[in-house]
Amino acid sequence: MNVQKFIAAAAVFVAAGSAFAADASVAATVAAPVAASAIASNLNLPSVTVTKSGQSRAEVKAQAVEFVKHYKTALTVQLEQSRN
């Protein structure tokens, strides 16, 4: 009984969501297709640029190990400052 109620409720939500999505897409295509394409072309997405550096893999690993040896968390730094 509970499974049938859950499936019925899920079907209602899916139907309502698809009806709303259909209305929104029709309104967007009728209202301003140029504006929609302008918004889609100017999305604020982060860009990642990967460049080759002059360092070897071993040098980068050594730097990472050295960083971890001397790394202090923000909490550690705050506790040290509060003691002084």
Secondary structure, 3 states (H helix, E strand, C coil): CHHHHHHHHHHHHHHHHHHHHHHHHHHHHHHCHHHHHHHHHCCCCCCCCCCCCCCCHHHHHHHHHHHHHHCCCHHHHHHHHHHC
